[in-house]
Amino acid sequence: MLRNISLRELIRKFRDFGFDGPYSGGRHLFMSKGPLKVRIPNPHTGDISKYLLAEILRQAEISRIEWNQEE
């Protein structure tokens, strides 16, 4: 089950999955792993919603099961 997550925690977990970055890429930050690039939302005051997190995980080709096993 997904939950809202802070930007800092999102970046930490993506690094655990082998992603590099974040790098600036115009309007959004991005993280990369080989040829795969994933857009990261700009920092904002609140947490990243579980719905946006689901979209980011889809782009990163990370299943919800894999994501939850890393906790």
PDB file of N, CA, C, O and CB in Angstrom:
ATOM      1  N   MET A   1       0.840  -1.181   0.000  1.00  0.00           N
ATOM      2  CA  MET A   1       0.000   0.000   0.000  1.00  0.00           C
ATOM      3  C   MET A   1       0.882   1.240   0.000  1.00  0.00           C
ATOM      4  O   MET A   1       1.823   1.345   0.786  1.00  0.00           O
ATOM      5  CB  MET A   1      -0.954   0.001   1.214  1.00  0.00           C
ATOM      6  N   LEU A   2       0.576   2.156  -0.868  1.00  0.00           N
ATOM      7  CA  LEU A   2       1.342   3.383  -0.950  1.00  0.00           C
ATOM      8  C   LEU A   2       0.832   4.402   0.048  1.00  0.00           C
ATOM      9  O   LEU A   2      -0.326   4.362   0.463  1.00  0.00           O
ATOM     10  CB  LEU A   2       1.291   3.950  -2.355  1.00  0.00           C
ATOM     11  N   ARG A   3       1.707   5.310   0.424  1.00  0.00           N
ATOM     12  CA  ARG A   3       1.341   6.397   1.329  1.00  0.00           C
ATOM     13  C   ARG A   3       2.022   7.665   0.853  1.00  0.00           C
ATOM     14  O   ARG A   3       2.956   7.608   0.053  1.00  0.00           O
ATOM     15  CB  ARG A   3       1.735   6.071   2.802  1.00  0.00           C
ATOM     16  N   ASN A   4       1.567   8.798   1.334  1.00  0.00           N
ATOM     17  CA  ASN A   4       2.220  10.055   1.011  1.00  0.00           C
ATOM     18  C   ASN A   4       3.664   9.988   1.498  1.00  0.00           C
ATOM     19  O   ASN A   4       3.969   9.314   2.482  1.00  0.00           O
ATOM     20  CB  ASN A   4       1.468  11.262   1.647  1.00  0.00           C
ATOM     21  N   ILE A   5       4.556  10.703   0.788  1.00  0.00           N
ATOM     22  CA  ILE A   5       5.982  10.603   1.082  1.00  0.00           C
ATOM     23  C   ILE A   5       6.630  11.975   0.898  1.00  0.00           C
ATOM     24  O   ILE A   5       6.214  12.755   0.042  1.00  0.00           O
ATOM     25  CB  ILE A   5       6.665   9.540   0.173  1.00  0.00           C
ATOM     26  N   SER A   6       7.638  12.257   1.695  1.00  0.00           N
ATOM     27  CA  SER A   6       8.361  13.523   1.542  1.00  0.00           C
ATOM     28  C   SER A   6       9.327  13.414   0.360  1.00  0.00           C
ATOM     29  O   SER A   6       9.715  12.315  -0.037  1.00  0.00           O
ATOM     30  CB  SER A   6       9.131  13.890   2.854  1.00  0.00           C
ATOM     31  N   LEU A   7       9.704  14.556  -0.192  1.00  0.00           N
ATOM     32  CA  LEU A   7      10.651  14.568  -1.306  1.00  0.00           C
ATOM     33  C   LEU A   7      11.972  13.935  -0.884  1.00  0.00           C
ATOM     34  O   LEU A   7      12.564  13.166  -1.642  1.00  0.00           O
ATOM     35  CB  LEU A   7      10.883  16.007  -1.808  1.00  0.00           C
ATOM     36  N   ARG A   8      12.428  14.250   0.303  1.00  0.00           N
ATOM     37  CA  ARG A   8      13.699  13.707   0.804  1.00  0.00           C
ATOM     38  C   ARG A   8      13.660  12.183   0.877  1.00  0.00           C
ATOM     39  O   ARG A   8      14.614  11.511   0.484  1.00  0.00           O
ATOM     40  CB  ARG A   8      14.020  14.287   2.190  1.00  0.00           C
ATOM     41  N   GLU A   9      12.553  11.644   1.383  1.00  0.00           N
ATOM     42  CA  GLU A   9      12.424  10.190   1.484  1.00  0.00           C
ATOM     43  C   GLU A   9      12.324   9.548   0.104  1.00  0.00           C
ATOM     44  O   GLU A   9      12.883   8.474  -0.119  1.00  0.00           O
ATOM     45  CB  GLU A   9      11.197   9.822   2.323  1.00  0.00           C
ATOM     46  N   LEU A  10      11.618  10.193  -0.823  1.00  0.00           N
ATOM     47  CA  LEU A  10      11.511   9.691  -2.193  1.00  0.00           C
ATOM     48  C   LEU A  10      12.892   9.574  -2.826  1.00  0.00           C
ATOM     49  O   LEU A  10      13.217   8.550  -3.427  1.00  0.00           O
ATOM     50  CB  LEU A  10      10.613  10.611  -3.039  1.00  0.00           C
ATOM     51  N   ILE A  11      13.695  10.608  -2.693  1.00  0.00           N
ATOM     52  CA  ILE A  11      15.042  10.597  -3.273  1.00  0.00           C
ATOM     53  C   ILE A  11      15.893   9.511  -2.631  1.00  0.00           C
ATOM     54  O   ILE A  11      16.617   8.798  -3.326  1.00  0.00           O
ATOM     55  CB  ILE A  11      15.718  11.970  -3.101  1.00  0.00           C
ATOM     56  N   ARG A  12      15.811   9.381  -1.308  1.00  0.00           N
ATOM     57  CA  ARG A  12      16.589   8.348  -0.608  1.00  0.00           C
ATOM     58  C   ARG A  12      16.219   6.952  -1.107  1.00  0.00           C
ATOM     59  O   ARG A  12      17.095   6.124  -1.355  1.00  0.00           O
ATOM     60  CB  ARG A  12      16.360   8.440   0.916  1.00  0.00           C
ATOM     61  N   LYS A  13      14.917   6.695  -1.252  1.00  0.00           N
ATOM     62  CA  LYS A  13      14.487   5.372  -1.697  1.00  0.00           C
ATOM     63  C   LYS A  13      14.879   5.110  -3.149  1.00  0.00           C
ATOM     64  O   LYS A  13      15.244   3.986  -3.497  1.00  0.00           O
ATOM     65  CB  LYS A  13      12.980   5.227  -1.532  1.00  0.00           C
ATOM     66  N   PHE A  14      14.809   6.130  -3.995  1.00  0.00           N
ATOM     67  CA  PHE A  14      15.230   5.936  -5.381  1.00  0.00           C
ATOM     68  C   PHE A  14      16.721   5.628  -5.453  1.00  0.00           C
ATOM     69  O   PHE A  14      17.151   4.826  -6.282  1.00  0.00           O
ATOM     70  CB  PHE A  14      14.903   7.179  -6.222  1.00  0.00           C
ATOM     71  N   ARG A  15      17.500   6.251  -4.601  1.00  0.00           N
ATOM     72  CA  ARG A  15      18.933   5.920  -4.552  1.00  0.00           C
ATOM     73  C   ARG A  15      19.129   4.476  -4.113  1.00  0.00           C
ATOM     74  O   ARG A  15      20.020   3.791  -4.616  1.00  0.00           O
ATOM     75  CB  ARG A  15      19.685   6.873  -3.594  1.00  0.00           C
ATOM     76  N   ASP A  16      18.306   4.007  -3.177  1.00  0.00           N
ATOM     77  CA  ASP A  16      18.372   2.602  -2.756  1.00  0.00           C
ATOM     78  C   ASP A  16      18.077   1.660  -3.921  1.00  0.00           C
ATOM     79  O   ASP A  16      18.594   0.544  -3.962  1.00  0.00           O
ATOM     80  CB  ASP A  16      17.383   2.340  -1.610  1.00  0.00           C
ATOM     81  N   PHE A  17      17.255   2.102  -4.864  1.00  0.00           N
ATOM     82  CA  PHE A  17      16.941   1.310  -6.054  1.00  0.00           C
ATOM     83  C   PHE A  17      17.988   1.469  -7.157  1.00  0.00           C
ATOM     84  O   PHE A  17      17.834   0.902  -8.239  1.00  0.00           O
ATOM     85  CB  PHE A  17      15.576   1.702  -6.587  1.00  0.00           C
ATOM     86  N   GLY A  18      19.052   2.234  -6.893  1.00  0.00           N
ATOM     87  CA  GLY A  18      20.141   2.356  -7.856  1.00  0.00           C
ATOM     88  C   GLY A  18      20.064   3.560  -8.764  1.00  0.00           C
ATOM     89  O   GLY A  18      20.821   3.644  -9.732  1.00  0.00           O
ATOM     90  N   PHE A  19      19.166   4.507  -8.483  1.00  0.00           N
ATOM     91  CA  PHE A  19      19.058   5.709  -9.296  1.00  0.00           C
ATOM     92  C   PHE A  19      20.095   6.741  -8.854  1.00  0.00           C
ATOM     93  O   PHE A  19      20.444   6.821  -7.677  1.00  0.00           O
ATOM     94  CB  PHE A  19      17.639   6.298  -9.206  1.00  0.00           C
ATOM     95  N   ASP A  20      20.575   7.521  -9.804  1.00  0.00           N
ATOM     96  CA  ASP A  20      21.504   8.620  -9.538  1.00  0.00           C
ATOM     97  C   ASP A  20      20.748   9.937  -9.607  1.00  0.00           C
ATOM     98  O   ASP A  20      19.720  10.041 -10.276  1.00  0.00           O
ATOM     99  CB  ASP A  20      22.688   8.612 -10.546  1.00  0.00           C
ATOM    100  N   GLY A  21      21.261  10.931  -8.916  1.00  0.00           N
ATOM    101  CA  GLY A  21      20.657  12.260  -8.968  1.00  0.00           C
ATOM    102  C   GLY A  21      20.140  12.657  -7.613  1.00  0.00           C
ATOM    103  O   GLY A  21      20.518  12.057  -6.607  1.00  0.00           O
ATOM    104  N   PRO A  22      19.306  13.627  -7.565  1.00  0.00           N
ATOM    105  CA  PRO A  22      18.574  14.261  -8.657  1.00  0.00           C
ATOM    106  C   PRO A  22      19.406  15.302  -9.395  1.00  0.00           C
ATOM    107  O   PRO A  22      20.302  15.930  -8.830  1.00  0.00           O
ATOM    108  CB  PRO A  22      17.319  14.903  -8.126  1.00  0.00           C
ATOM    109  N   TYR A  23      19.085  15.462 -10.664  1.00  0.00           N
ATOM    110  CA  TYR A  23      19.718  16.435 -11.540  1.00  0.00           C
ATOM    111  C   TYR A  23      18.670  17.441 -11.984  1.00  0.00           C
ATOM    112  O   TYR A  23      17.487  17.114 -12.084  1.00  0.00           O
ATOM    113  CB  TYR A  23      20.382  15.745 -12.762  1.00  0.00           C
ATOM    114  N   SER A  24      19.108  18.667 -12.251  1.00  0.00           N
ATOM    115  CA  SER A  24      18.160  19.651 -12.764  1.00  0.00           C
ATOM    116  C   SER A  24      17.945  19.375 -14.249  1.00  0.00           C
ATOM    117  O   SER A  24      18.877  19.045 -14.982  1.00  0.00           O
ATOM    118  CB  SER A  24      18.672  21.117 -12.528  1.00  0.00           C
ATOM    119  N   GLY A  25      16.708  19.518 -14.662  1.00  0.00           N
ATOM    120  CA  GLY A  25      16.384  19.232 -16.054  1.00  0.00           C
ATOM    121  C   GLY A  25      15.326  20.173 -16.580  1.00  0.00           C
ATOM    122  O   GLY A  25      14.348  19.728 -17.180  1.00  0.00           O
ATOM    123  N   GLY A  26      15.497  21.458 -16.370  1.00  0.00           N
ATOM    124  CA  GLY A  26      14.489  22.409 -16.819  1.00  0.00           C
ATOM    125  C   GLY A  26      13.483  22.654 -15.720  1.00  0.00           C
ATOM    126  O   GLY A  26      13.834  23.136 -14.643  1.00  0.00           O
ATOM    127  N   ARG A  27      12.234  22.324 -15.986  1.00  0.00           N
ATOM    128  CA  ARG A  27      11.171  22.596 -15.018  1.00  0.00           C
ATOM    129  C   ARG A  27      11.154  21.606 -13.858  1.00  0.00           C
ATOM    130  O   ARG A  27      10.670  21.935 -12.775  1.00  0.00           O
ATOM    131  CB  ARG A  27       9.835  22.576 -15.711  1.00  0.00           C
ATOM    132  N   HIS A  28      11.673  20.401 -14.068  1.00  0.00           N
ATOM    133  CA  HIS A  28      11.628  19.366 -13.049  1.00  0.00           C
ATOM    134  C   HIS A  28      13.006  18.779 -12.821  1.00  0.00           C
ATOM    135  O   HIS A  28      13.865  18.805 -13.702  1.00  0.00           O
ATOM    136  CB  HIS A  28      10.646  18.269 -13.440  1.00  0.00           C
ATOM    137  N   LEU A  29      13.200  18.255 -11.631  1.00  0.00           N
ATOM    138  CA  LEU A  29      14.375  17.453 -11.350  1.00  0.00           C
ATOM    139  C   LEU A  29      14.161  16.082 -11.977  1.00  0.00           C
ATOM    140  O   LEU A  29      13.026  15.704 -12.266  1.00  0.00           O
ATOM    141  CB  LEU A  29      14.641  17.344  -9.814  1.00  0.00           C
ATOM    142  N   PHE A  30      15.228  15.344 -12.188  1.00  0.00           N
ATOM    143  CA  PHE A  30      15.073  13.972 -12.640  1.00  0.00           C
ATOM    144  C   PHE A  30      16.159  13.120 -12.009  1.00  0.00           C
ATOM    145  O   PHE A  30      17.203  13.620 -11.590  1.00  0.00           O
ATOM    146  CB  PHE A  30      15.128  13.883 -14.183  1.00  0.00           C
ATOM    147  N   MET A  31      15.895  11.832 -11.951  1.00  0.00           N
ATOM    148  CA  MET A  31      16.860  10.850 -11.493  1.00  0.00           C
ATOM    149  C   MET A  31      16.995   9.823 -12.602  1.00  0.00           C
ATOM    150  O   MET A  31      16.049   9.582 -13.352  1.00  0.00           O
ATOM    151  CB  MET A  31      16.428  10.188 -10.132  1.00  0.00           C
ATOM    152  N   SER A  32      18.173   9.216 -12.705  1.00  0.00           N
ATOM    153  CA  SER A  32      18.400   8.285 -13.802  1.00  0.00           C
ATOM    154  C   SER A  32      19.018   6.984 -13.302  1.00  0.00           C
ATOM    155  O   SER A  32      19.685   6.926 -12.270  1.00  0.00           O
ATOM    156  CB  SER A  32      19.297   8.920 -14.857  1.00  0.00           C
ATOM    157  N   LYS A  33      18.759   5.946 -14.094  1.00  0.00           N
ATOM    158  CA  LYS A  33      19.330   4.617 -13.853  1.00  0.00           C
ATOM    159  C   LYS A  33      19.509   3.998 -15.225  1.00  0.00           C
ATOM    160  O   LYS A  33      18.552   3.523 -15.836  1.00  0.00           O
ATOM    161  CB  LYS A  33      18.408   3.715 -12.907  1.00  0.00           C
ATOM    162  N   GLY A  34      20.742   4.007 -15.702  1.00  0.00           N
ATOM    163  CA  GLY A  34      20.989   3.555 -17.071  1.00  0.00           C
ATOM    164  C   GLY A  34      20.270   4.473 -18.038  1.00  0.00           C
ATOM    165  O   GLY A  34      20.385   5.693 -17.920  1.00  0.00           O
ATOM    166  N   PRO A  35      19.522   3.916 -19.004  1.00  0.00           N
ATOM    167  CA  PRO A  35      18.811   4.759 -19.967  1.00  0.00           C
ATOM    168  C   PRO A  35      17.493   5.327 -19.427  1.00  0.00           C
ATOM    169  O   PRO A  35      16.860   6.150 -20.087  1.00  0.00           O
ATOM    170  CB  PRO A  35      18.537   3.969 -21.218  1.00  0.00           C
ATOM    171  N   LEU A  36      17.083   4.897 -18.248  1.00  0.00           N
ATOM    172  CA  LEU A  36      15.803   5.294 -17.674  1.00  0.00           C
ATOM    173  C   LEU A  36      15.929   6.626 -16.938  1.00  0.00           C
ATOM    174  O   LEU A  36      16.796   6.783 -16.078  1.00  0.00           O
ATOM    175  CB  LEU A  36      15.282   4.209 -16.723  1.00  0.00           C
ATOM    176  N   LYS A  37      15.061   7.587 -17.277  1.00  0.00           N
ATOM    177  CA  LYS A  37      15.010   8.878 -16.587  1.00  0.00           C
ATOM    178  C   LYS A  37      13.623   9.045 -16.002  1.00  0.00           C
ATOM    179  O   LYS A  37      12.616   8.804 -16.669  1.00  0.00           O
ATOM    180  CB  LYS A  37      15.358  10.061 -17.550  1.00  0.00           C
ATOM    181  N   VAL A  38      13.583   9.464 -14.735  1.00  0.00           N
ATOM    182  CA  VAL A  38      12.311   9.637 -14.041  1.00  0.00           C
ATOM    183  C   VAL A  38      12.224  11.065 -13.545  1.00  0.00           C
ATOM    184  O   VAL A  38      13.110  11.546 -12.839  1.00  0.00           O
ATOM    185  CB  VAL A  38      12.163   8.631 -12.866  1.00  0.00           C
ATOM    186  N   ARG A  39      11.132  11.749 -13.926  1.00  0.00           N
ATOM    187  CA  ARG A  39      10.908  13.121 -13.453  1.00  0.00           C
ATOM    188  C   ARG A  39      10.491  13.101 -11.997  1.00  0.00           C
ATOM    189  O   ARG A  39       9.663  12.291 -11.581  1.00  0.00           O
ATOM    190  CB  ARG A  39       9.837  13.837 -14.307  1.00  0.00           C
ATOM    191  N   ILE A  40      11.076  14.005 -11.230  1.00  0.00           N
ATOM    192  CA  ILE A  40      10.777  14.153  -9.812  1.00  0.00           C
ATOM    193  C   ILE A  40      10.073  15.496  -9.646  1.00  0.00           C
ATOM    194  O   ILE A  40      10.512  16.490 -10.224  1.00  0.00           O
ATOM    195  CB  ILE A  40      12.081  14.064  -8.923  1.00  0.00           C
ATOM    196  N   PRO A  41       9.003  15.546  -8.880  1.00  0.00           N
ATOM    197  CA  PRO A  41       8.299  16.823  -8.715  1.00  0.00           C
ATOM    198  C   PRO A  41       9.182  17.862  -8.034  1.00  0.00           C
ATOM    199  O   PRO A  41      10.058  17.530  -7.235  1.00  0.00           O
ATOM    200  CB  PRO A  41       7.015  16.622  -7.905  1.00  0.00           C
ATOM    201  N   ASN A  42       8.934  19.118  -8.366  1.00  0.00           N
ATOM    202  CA  ASN A  42       9.666  20.202  -7.727  1.00  0.00           C
ATOM    203  C   ASN A  42       9.364  20.204  -6.237  1.00  0.00           C
ATOM    204  O   ASN A  42       8.254  19.867  -5.824  1.00  0.00           O
ATOM    205  CB  ASN A  42       9.303  21.565  -8.362  1.00  0.00           C
ATOM    206  N   PRO A  43      10.346  20.581  -5.431  1.00  0.00           N
ATOM    207  CA  PRO A  43      10.081  20.630  -3.991  1.00  0.00           C
ATOM    208  C   PRO A  43       8.926  21.578  -3.679  1.00  0.00           C
ATOM    209  O   PRO A  43       8.827  22.666  -4.247  1.00  0.00           O
ATOM    210  CB  PRO A  43      11.341  21.067  -3.229  1.00  0.00           C
ATOM    211  N   HIS A  44       8.072  21.156  -2.787  1.00  0.00           N
ATOM    212  CA  HIS A  44       6.970  21.990  -2.353  1.00  0.00           C
ATOM    213  C   HIS A  44       6.764  21.755  -0.870  1.00  0.00           C
ATOM    214  O   HIS A  44       7.436  20.914  -0.273  1.00  0.00           O
ATOM    215  CB  HIS A  44       5.675  21.690  -3.159  1.00  0.00           C
ATOM    216  N   THR A  45       5.852  22.482  -0.278  1.00  0.00           N
ATOM    217  CA  THR A  45       5.733  22.444   1.175  1.00  0.00           C
ATOM    218  C   THR A  45       5.187  21.125   1.704  1.00  0.00           C
ATOM    219  O   THR A  45       5.603  20.684   2.776  1.00  0.00           O
ATOM    220  CB  THR A  45       4.854  23.560   1.635  1.00  0.00           C
ATOM    221  N   GLY A  46       4.280  20.488   0.995  1.00  0.00           N
ATOM    222  CA  GLY A  46       3.670  19.262   1.502  1.00  0.00           C
ATOM    223  C   GLY A  46       4.351  18.015   0.981  1.00  0.00           C
ATOM    224  O   GLY A  46       5.319  18.078   0.223  1.00  0.00           O
ATOM    225  N   ASP A  47       3.822  16.884   1.405  1.00  0.00           N
ATOM    226  CA  ASP A  47       4.324  15.599   0.929  1.00  0.00           C
ATOM    227  C   ASP A  47       3.825  15.330  -0.487  1.00  0.00           C
ATOM    228  O   ASP A  47       2.890  15.972  -0.965  1.00  0.00           O
ATOM    229  CB  ASP A  47       3.894  14.463   1.876  1.00  0.00           C
ATOM    230  N   ILE A  48       4.460  14.377  -1.138  1.00  0.00           N
ATOM    231  CA  ILE A  48       4.045  13.921  -2.459  1.00  0.00           C
ATOM    232  C   ILE A  48       2.912  12.919  -2.230  1.00  0.00           C
ATOM    233  O   ILE A  48       3.054  11.979  -1.449  1.00  0.00           O
ATOM    234  CB  ILE A  48       5.254  13.276  -3.273  1.00  0.00           C
ATOM    235  N   SER A  49       1.797  13.127  -2.912  1.00  0.00           N
ATOM    236  CA  SER A  49       0.630  12.273  -2.685  1.00  0.00           C
ATOM    237  C   SER A  49       0.890  10.852  -3.175  1.00  0.00           C
ATOM    238  O   SER A  49       1.753  10.620  -4.022  1.00  0.00           O
ATOM    239  CB  SER A  49      -0.605  12.856  -3.386  1.00  0.00           C
ATOM    240  N   LYS A  50       0.134   9.916  -2.632  1.00  0.00           N
ATOM    241  CA  LYS A  50       0.285   8.521  -3.037  1.00  0.00           C
ATOM    242  C   LYS A  50      -0.098   8.329  -4.500  1.00  0.00           C
ATOM    243  O   LYS A  50       0.387   7.401  -5.147  1.00  0.00           O
ATOM    244  CB  LYS A  50      -0.566   7.613  -2.148  1.00  0.00           C
ATOM    245  N   TYR A  51      -0.961   9.194  -5.029  1.00  0.00           N
ATOM    246  CA  TYR A  51      -1.365   9.094  -6.437  1.00  0.00           C
ATOM    247  C   TYR A  51      -0.228   9.529  -7.360  1.00  0.00           C
ATOM    248  O   TYR A  51       0.028   8.889  -8.380  1.00  0.00           O
ATOM    249  CB  TYR A  51      -2.620   9.952  -6.702  1.00  0.00           C
ATOM    250  N   LEU A  52       0.450  10.616  -7.002  1.00  0.00           N
ATOM    251  CA  LEU A  52       1.611  11.060  -7.776  1.00  0.00           C
ATOM    252  C   LEU A  52       2.747  10.056  -7.624  1.00  0.00           C
ATOM    253  O   LEU A  52       3.458   9.777  -8.590  1.00  0.00           O
ATOM    254  CB  LEU A  52       2.069  12.471  -7.325  1.00  0.00           C
ATOM    255  N   LEU A  53       2.926   9.514  -6.433  1.00  0.00           N
ATOM    256  CA  LEU A  53       3.953   8.494  -6.213  1.00  0.00           C
ATOM    257  C   LEU A  53       3.703   7.284  -7.110  1.00  0.00           C
ATOM    258  O   LEU A  53       4.649   6.730  -7.671  1.00  0.00           O
ATOM    259  CB  LEU A  53       3.982   8.063  -4.730  1.00  0.00           C
ATOM    260  N   ALA A  54       2.453   6.867  -7.253  1.00  0.00           N
ATOM    261  CA  ALA A  54       2.125   5.729  -8.122  1.00  0.00           C
ATOM    262  C   ALA A  54       2.540   6.008  -9.562  1.00  0.00           C
ATOM    263  O   ALA A  54       3.058   5.119 -10.237  1.00  0.00           O
ATOM    264  CB  ALA A  54       0.618   5.417  -8.058  1.00  0.00           C
ATOM    265  N   GLU A  55       2.320   7.230 -10.040  1.00  0.00           N
ATOM    266  CA  GLU A  55       2.727   7.600 -11.404  1.00  0.00           C
ATOM    267  C   GLU A  55       4.251   7.605 -11.543  1.00  0.00           C
ATOM    268  O   GLU A  55       4.783   7.139 -12.550  1.00  0.00           O
ATOM    269  CB  GLU A  55       2.160   8.986 -11.776  1.00  0.00           C
ATOM    270  N   ILE A  56       4.942   8.122 -10.550  1.00  0.00           N
ATOM    271  CA  ILE A  56       6.407   8.148 -10.577  1.00  0.00           C
ATOM    272  C   ILE A  56       6.961   6.727 -10.591  1.00  0.00           C
ATOM    273  O   ILE A  56       7.904   6.439 -11.327  1.00  0.00           O
ATOM    274  CB  ILE A  56       6.962   8.928  -9.364  1.00  0.00           C
ATOM    275  N   LEU A  57       6.388   5.839  -9.788  1.00  0.00           N
ATOM    276  CA  LEU A  57       6.839   4.443  -9.765  1.00  0.00           C
ATOM    277  C   LEU A  57       6.590   3.761 -11.104  1.00  0.00           C
ATOM    278  O   LEU A  57       7.401   2.949 -11.552  1.00  0.00           O
ATOM    279  CB  LEU A  57       6.131   3.669  -8.647  1.00  0.00           C
ATOM    280  N   ARG A  58       5.474   4.089 -11.742  1.00  0.00           N
ATOM    281  CA  ARG A  58       5.192   3.520 -13.067  1.00  0.00           C
ATOM    282  C   ARG A  58       6.271   3.925 -14.057  1.00  0.00           C
ATOM    283  O   ARG A  58       6.763   3.096 -14.823  1.00  0.00           O
ATOM    284  CB  ARG A  58       3.807   3.974 -13.575  1.00  0.00           C
ATOM    285  N   GLN A  59       6.641   5.211 -14.039  1.00  0.00           N
ATOM    286  CA  GLN A  59       7.699   5.703 -14.926  1.00  0.00           C
ATOM    287  C   GLN A  59       9.032   5.017 -14.635  1.00  0.00           C
ATOM    288  O   GLN A  59       9.815   4.747 -15.545  1.00  0.00           O
ATOM    289  CB  GLN A  59       7.850   7.221 -14.783  1.00  0.00           C
ATOM    290  N   ALA A  60       9.280   4.738 -13.350  1.00  0.00           N
ATOM    291  CA  ALA A  60      10.544   4.145 -12.929  1.00  0.00           C
ATOM    292  C   ALA A  60      10.574   2.631 -13.084  1.00  0.00           C
ATOM    293  O   ALA A  60      11.596   1.993 -12.833  1.00  0.00           O
ATOM    294  CB  ALA A  60      10.821   4.505 -11.500  1.00  0.00           C
ATOM    295  N   GLU A  61       9.439   2.055 -13.503  1.00  0.00           N
ATOM    296  CA  GLU A  61       9.314   0.609 -13.664  1.00  0.00           C
ATOM    297  C   GLU A  61       9.586  -0.119 -12.352  1.00  0.00           C
ATOM    298  O   GLU A  61      10.242  -1.161 -12.329  1.00  0.00           O
ATOM    299  CB  GLU A  61      10.269   0.112 -14.747  1.00  0.00           C
ATOM    300  N   ILE A  62       9.067   0.451 -11.253  1.00  0.00           N
ATOM    301  CA  ILE A  62       9.167  -0.153  -9.928  1.00  0.00           C
ATOM    302  C   ILE A  62       7.758  -0.540  -9.503  1.00  0.00           C
ATOM    303  O   ILE A  62       6.856   0.298  -9.495  1.00  0.00           O
ATOM    304  CB  ILE A  62       9.837   0.826  -8.887  1.00  0.00           C
ATOM    305  N   SER A  63       7.568  -1.799  -9.153  1.00  0.00           N
ATOM    306  CA  SER A  63       6.235  -2.236  -8.729  1.00  0.00           C
ATOM    307  C   SER A  63       5.974  -1.775  -7.297  1.00  0.00           C
ATOM    308  O   SER A  63       6.897  -1.475  -6.540  1.00  0.00           O
ATOM    309  CB  SER A  63       6.097  -3.780  -8.839  1.00  0.00           C
ATOM    310  N   ARG A  64       4.710  -1.730  -6.958  1.00  0.00           N
ATOM    311  CA  ARG A  64       4.339  -1.370  -5.586  1.00  0.00           C
ATOM    312  C   ARG A  64       4.900  -2.382  -4.584  1.00  0.00           C
ATOM    313  O   ARG A  64       5.283  -2.022  -3.471  1.00  0.00           O
ATOM    314  CB  ARG A  64       2.806  -1.282  -5.449  1.00  0.00           C
ATOM    315  N   ILE A  65       4.940  -3.630  -4.988  1.00  0.00           N
ATOM    316  CA  ILE A  65       5.471  -4.686  -4.113  1.00  0.00           C
ATOM    317  C   ILE A  65       6.955  -4.426  -3.836  1.00  0.00           C
ATOM    318  O   ILE A  65       7.391  -4.477  -2.687  1.00  0.00           O
ATOM    319  CB  ILE A  65       5.273  -6.098  -4.759  1.00  0.00           C
ATOM    320  N   GLU A  66       7.732  -4.144  -4.897  1.00  0.00           N
ATOM    321  CA  GLU A  66       9.155  -3.845  -4.713  1.00  0.00           C
ATOM    322  C   GLU A  66       9.334  -2.606  -3.824  1.00  0.00           C
ATOM    323  O   GLU A  66      10.183  -2.594  -2.933  1.00  0.00           O
ATOM    324  CB  GLU A  66       9.844  -3.626  -6.086  1.00  0.00           C
ATOM    325  N   TRP A  67       8.534  -1.573  -4.070  1.00  0.00           N
ATOM    326  CA  TRP A  67       8.631  -0.333  -3.312  1.00  0.00           C
ATOM    327  C   TRP A  67       8.394  -0.577  -1.822  1.00  0.00           C
ATOM    328  O   TRP A  67       9.132  -0.073  -0.976  1.00  0.00           O
ATOM    329  CB  TRP A  67       7.629   0.692  -3.844  1.00  0.00           C
ATOM    330  N   ASN A  68       7.366  -1.348  -1.514  1.00  0.00           N
ATOM    331  CA  ASN A  68       7.015  -1.608  -0.112  1.00  0.00           C
ATOM    332  C   ASN A  68       8.001  -2.555   0.566  1.00  0.00           C
ATOM    333  O   ASN A  68       8.129  -2.519   1.790  1.00  0.00           O
ATOM    334  CB  ASN A  68       5.612  -2.186  -0.026  1.00  0.00           C
ATOM    335  N   GLN A  69       8.697  -3.399  -0.187  1.00  0.00           N
ATOM    336  CA  GLN A  69       9.691  -4.300   0.401  1.00  0.00           C
ATOM    337  C   GLN A  69      10.919  -3.540   0.875  1.00  0.00           C
ATOM    338  O   GLN A  69      11.633  -4.012   1.759  1.00  0.00           O
ATOM    339  CB  GLN A  69      10.102  -5.369  -0.606  1.00  0.00           C
ATOM    340  N   GLU A  70      11.176  -2.370   0.301  1.00  0.00           N
ATOM    341  CA  GLU A  70      12.347  -1.587   0.663  1.00  0.00           C
ATOM    342  C   GLU A  70      12.184  -0.847   1.985  1.00  0.00           C
ATOM    343  O   GLU A  70      13.152  -0.272   2.483  1.00  0.00           O
ATOM    344  CB  GLU A  70      12.652  -0.606  -0.425  1.00  0.00           C
ATOM    345  N   GLU A  71      10.997  -0.848   2.561  1.00  0.00           N
ATOM    346  CA  GLU A  71      10.774  -0.098   3.808  1.00  0.00           C
ATOM    347  C   GLU A  71      11.298  -0.839   5.007  1.00  0.00           C
ATOM    348  O   GLU A  71      11.190  -0.349   6.132  1.00  0.00           O
ATOM    349  CB  GLU A  71       9.301   0.191   4.000  1.00  0.00           C
TER     350      GLU A  71
END
